[in-house]
Amino acid sequence: MGALQSLPGQPEYVDLAEKTGFSFEQIGVLHKRFKQLTHNEETLRRDHLNGIPDLACNPIRSQIIEAFFDRRNLRQNGEGVVEEIGFEDFLVVMSHFKPPKLHITEEQRESVRKEKLRFIFNMHDTDNDGTITLEEYRHVVEELLSLSETLEIDTAKSIADAAMLEVASISMGHMEPDEFYEGITFEHFLKLLNGFEIETRMNIRFLYMDTMNFCNGGQ
């Protein structure tokens, strides 16, 4: 890809910056990490991510890896997955973890929030049927709460369990005896997480960089 050899300020870097919101400096840093992960190859594959030690013990390891190869997260048309991605696609996936800019309208902030929640939803909607299970919803809540410095892990798990049971009681309480619970849709998912501050909580520490601090540096 031409941007891999171009210097900051060249058209290729300008295009990447406009598409992802990263600064030229951030693109340079992410390019170095991309080359480390791929062992200087032009594309990133699943086995490259499988070799990251910090990811090995993550309970949603497979979902995180698949998120990088899901067409829905690459802003491409169509569904399904790809076998490998180039640097531009890598940047697009990483851009989902950028905190919003400081000076944006409420409409823009809500758009950013919805995009981030769609990314999380897609990560758990592994069969791409437009719904996630109650257990998957519990995992989402636990993941978001675990990022809080004021909550212990056990407390986060307890709150997540309670959230799951609350959704189950509300959803199934309005069902007829012969109805089958089909799962949580994205629209329902948005309403359920209305009180969560998702905008600044998404990061990827397993890439050996805290994307919250990293991304804030360019604002």
C-alpha positions as CSV (number, residue, x, y, z in Angstrom):
1,M,0.0,0.0,0.0
2,G,1.4,3.4,-1.0
3,A,0.8,5.0,2.4
4,L,3.3,2.6,4.0
5,Q,6.2,4.2,2.2
6,S,5.0,7.8,2.1
7,L,6.0,10.5,4.4
8,P,3.6,12.3,6.7
9,G,1.8,15.0,4.8
10,Q,1.7,13.1,1.6
11,P,-1.7,12.4,0.0
12,E,-1.8,8.8,1.2
13,Y,-1.4,9.9,4.8
14,V,-4.0,12.7,4.3
15,D,-6.5,10.2,3.1
16,L,-5.9,7.8,6.0
17,A,-6.1,10.7,8.5
18,E,-9.5,11.9,7.0
19,K,-10.9,8.3,7.0
20,T,-9.9,7.3,10.5
21,G,-9.4,10.6,12.5
22,F,-5.8,9.7,13.4
23,S,-3.0,12.3,13.2
24,F,0.0,11.7,11.0
25,E,2.1,10.9,14.0
26,Q,-0.5,8.4,15.3
27,I,-0.6,6.7,11.9
28,G,3.2,6.4,12.0
29,V,3.1,4.8,15.4
30,L,0.3,2.4,14.4
31,H,2.2,1.5,11.3
32,K,5.2,0.4,13.3
33,R,3.0,-1.7,15.5
34,F,1.3,-3.2,12.5
35,K,4.7,-4.2,11.0
36,Q,5.7,-5.8,14.4
37,L,2.5,-7.8,14.5
38,T,2.8,-9.0,10.9
39,H,6.6,-9.5,11.1
40,N,7.1,-7.0,8.3
41,E,4.5,-8.6,6.0
42,E,2.0,-6.5,4.1
43,T,-1.1,-8.1,5.6
44,L,-2.3,-9.1,9.1
45,R,-3.8,-12.6,9.6
46,R,-5.5,-14.3,12.6
47,D,-2.3,-16.2,13.5
48,H,-0.5,-13.0,14.0
49,L,-3.0,-11.9,16.7
50,N,-3.1,-15.4,18.1
51,G,0.6,-15.0,19.0
52,I,0.0,-12.0,21.3
53,P,0.7,-13.2,24.9
54,D,-1.6,-10.6,26.6
55,L,-4.5,-11.8,24.5
56,A,-4.1,-15.5,25.4
57,C,-6.0,-15.4,28.7
58,N,-8.8,-12.9,27.5
59,P,-12.2,-14.6,27.9
60,I,-13.4,-13.1,24.6
61,R,-10.2,-13.6,22.7
62,S,-11.8,-15.1,19.7
63,Q,-14.4,-12.3,19.4
64,I,-11.6,-9.7,19.6
65,I,-9.6,-11.4,16.9
66,E,-12.6,-11.9,14.6
67,A,-13.5,-8.2,15.0
68,F,-10.5,-7.3,12.9
69,F,-11.7,-9.4,10.0
70,D,-15.4,-8.7,10.1
71,R,-16.5,-6.8,7.0
72,R,-19.1,-4.9,9.2
73,N,-16.2,-3.3,11.1
74,L,-14.1,-2.5,8.0
75,R,-16.8,-0.1,6.6
76,Q,-17.1,-2.3,3.6
77,N,-20.3,-3.3,1.8
78,G,-21.5,-6.8,2.5
79,E,-21.3,-9.3,5.3
80,G,-19.0,-12.1,6.3
81,V,-15.2,-12.1,7.1
82,V,-11.9,-11.7,5.3
83,E,-8.8,-13.8,5.8
84,E,-6.4,-11.0,6.0
85,I,-6.3,-7.2,6.2
86,G,-3.9,-4.5,5.1
87,F,-2.7,-1.5,7.1
88,E,-5.6,0.7,6.1
89,D,-8.2,-1.8,7.3
90,F,-6.2,-2.2,10.5
91,L,-6.4,1.6,11.0
92,V,-10.2,1.5,10.4
93,V,-10.7,-1.1,13.1
94,M,-8.4,0.8,15.5
95,S,-10.4,4.0,14.9
96,H,-13.4,2.4,16.6
97,F,-11.4,2.8,19.9
98,K,-10.7,6.5,19.5
99,P,-12.3,8.7,22.1
100,P,-14.4,11.4,20.5
101,K,-12.9,14.9,19.9
102,L,-13.4,17.4,22.7
103,H,-15.4,20.0,20.7
104,I,-18.2,18.3,18.9
105,T,-21.9,18.7,18.8
106,E,-24.3,16.4,20.8
107,E,-25.5,15.0,17.5
108,Q,-21.9,14.1,16.5
109,R,-21.2,12.6,20.0
110,E,-24.3,10.5,19.8
111,S,-23.2,9.3,16.3
112,V,-19.8,8.3,17.7
113,R,-21.5,6.5,20.6
114,K,-23.8,4.6,18.3
115,E,-20.9,3.5,16.1
116,K,-18.9,2.2,19.1
117,L,-21.9,0.3,20.4
118,R,-22.5,-1.2,17.0
119,F,-18.9,-2.4,16.9
120,I,-19.3,-4.0,20.3
121,F,-22.6,-5.5,19.3
122,N,-21.1,-6.9,16.1
123,M,-18.3,-8.5,18.1
124,H,-20.8,-10.5,20.1
125,D,-23.2,-11.2,17.3
126,T,-20.9,-13.8,15.9
127,D,-23.5,-15.5,13.7
128,N,-24.6,-12.2,12.2
129,D,-28.3,-12.8,12.8
130,G,-28.9,-9.3,14.3
131,T,-29.3,-10.4,17.9
132,I,-27.1,-11.3,20.9
133,T,-28.0,-13.6,23.8
134,L,-28.6,-12.7,27.4
135,E,-25.3,-14.2,28.3
136,E,-23.5,-12.2,25.7
137,Y,-25.2,-9.1,27.0
138,R,-23.9,-9.9,30.5
139,H,-20.4,-10.2,29.0
140,V,-20.7,-6.8,27.4
141,V,-21.8,-5.1,30.7
142,E,-19.0,-6.9,32.6
143,E,-16.4,-5.7,30.1
144,L,-17.6,-2.1,30.3
145,L,-17.7,-2.1,34.1
146,S,-14.3,-3.8,34.4
147,L,-12.7,-0.7,32.7
148,S,-13.8,1.4,35.7
149,E,-11.0,2.0,38.2
150,T,-13.5,2.3,41.1
151,L,-15.0,-1.1,40.7
152,E,-13.6,-4.5,41.8
153,I,-13.8,-7.3,39.3
154,D,-16.3,-9.3,41.5
155,T,-18.5,-6.2,41.9
156,A,-18.5,-5.7,38.1
157,K,-19.5,-9.4,37.7
158,S,-22.3,-9.0,40.2
159,I,-23.7,-5.9,38.5
160,A,-23.5,-7.7,35.1
161,D,-25.4,-10.7,36.5
162,A,-28.1,-8.4,37.9
163,A,-28.3,-6.6,34.6
164,M,-28.8,-9.8,32.7
165,L,-31.5,-11.0,35.1
166,E,-33.3,-7.7,34.8
167,V,-33.4,-7.8,31.0
168,A,-34.5,-11.4,31.2
169,S,-37.4,-10.7,33.5
170,I,-38.6,-7.7,31.5
171,S,-38.2,-9.3,28.1
172,M,-39.7,-12.7,29.0
173,G,-42.3,-11.2,31.3
174,H,-44.1,-9.7,28.4
175,M,-44.0,-12.9,26.3
176,E,-46.9,-15.2,25.6
177,P,-46.4,-18.9,26.8
178,D,-45.8,-20.1,23.3
179,E,-43.4,-17.4,22.3
180,F,-39.7,-18.0,21.8
181,Y,-37.2,-15.5,23.1
182,E,-35.1,-14.6,20.1
183,G,-32.5,-12.4,21.8
184,I,-31.5,-8.7,22.1
185,T,-31.6,-6.6,19.0
186,F,-29.3,-3.7,18.4
187,E,-32.1,-1.2,19.0
188,H,-32.8,-2.8,22.3
189,F,-29.1,-3.0,23.0
190,L,-28.8,0.8,22.6
191,K,-31.6,1.4,25.0
192,L,-30.2,-1.0,27.6
193,L,-26.8,0.7,27.6
194,N,-28.2,4.2,27.6
195,G,-26.5,5.0,30.9
196,F,-23.1,3.7,30.1
197,E,-20.3,6.1,29.2
198,I,-18.9,4.1,26.3
199,E,-17.1,6.9,24.4
200,T,-13.9,6.9,26.5
201,R,-13.9,3.4,27.8
202,M,-12.9,1.4,24.7
203,N,-9.2,0.5,24.4
204,I,-7.0,-2.3,23.3
205,R,-4.2,-3.0,25.8
206,F,-3.2,-6.3,24.2
207,L,-1.6,-4.3,21.4
208,Y,1.0,-3.0,23.9
209,M,-0.5,0.4,23.8
210,D,-3.3,2.0,25.7
211,T,-5.4,3.4,22.9
212,M,-7.2,5.8,25.2
213,N,-4.1,7.7,26.1
214,F,-2.6,7.1,22.7
215,C,-5.6,8.5,20.9
216,N,-6.1,11.4,23.3
217,G,-2.6,12.6,22.5
218,G,-3.6,13.8,19.0
219,Q,-6.5,15.9,20.1
